[in-house]
């Protein structure tokens, strides 16, 4: 019976460590009003072809 409790405690610790990055990401996402990495677009940078392709792909697959 003791080994079952030890294994259960070990599994709980392993699961907690495994899901910590997800919890941190969710915490940051909720803290910054839906922007998990903050505002990374700089006003001095111009619009690029990659941005246009990404917008087209997002619009195409969003529906």
C-alpha positions in Angstrom: 0.0 0.0 0.0 2.9 2.4 0.7 4.3 1.9 -2.8 1.0 3.1 -4.3 1.0 6.2 -2.3 4.7 6.9 -3.2 4.0 6.4 -6.9 1.0 8.6 -6.7 2.9 11.4 -5.0 5.8 11.0 -7.6 3.3 11.1 -10.5 1.6 14.3 -9.0 5.0 16.0 -8.8 6.0 14.9 -12.3 2.7 16.2 -13.7 3.1 19.5 -11.9 6.6 20.0 -13.4 5.4 18.9 -16.9 2.5 21.4 -17.0 4.3 24.4 -15.4 5.2 25.9 -18.8 1.6 25.8 -19.9 0.4 27.4 -16.7 3.1 30.1 -17.1 1.9 30.8 -20.7 -1.7 31.0 -19.6 -0.8 33.3 -16.7 1.1 35.7 -19.1 -1.7 35.5 -21.6 -4.3 36.5 -19.0 -2.1 39.2 -17.5 -1.4 41.1 -20.7 -5.0 41.2 -22.0 -4.6 38.5 -24.6 -1.1 39.3 -25.7 1.1 36.6 -24.2 4.4 38.1 -25.5 3.4 41.8 -25.3 3.3 44.2 -28.2 6.3 43.1 -30.4 5.5 45.2 -33.4 7.6 48.3 -33.6 6.3 51.4 -35.3 9.6 52.0 -37.1 9.5 48.7 -38.9 7.7 48.6 -42.2 5.2 46.1 -43.5 6.8 43.1 -45.2 5.8 40.5 -47.7 5.9 37.9 -44.9 3.3 39.9 -43.0 1.1 40.0 -46.1 1.4 36.2 -46.6 0.7 35.5 -42.9 -2.4 37.7 -43.0 -3.7 35.9 -46.2 -3.1 32.5 -44.6 -4.8 33.6 -41.4 -7.8 34.9 -43.3 -8.0 31.8 -45.5 -7.8 29.2 -42.7 -9.7 31.2 -40.0 -13.1 30.4 -41.5 
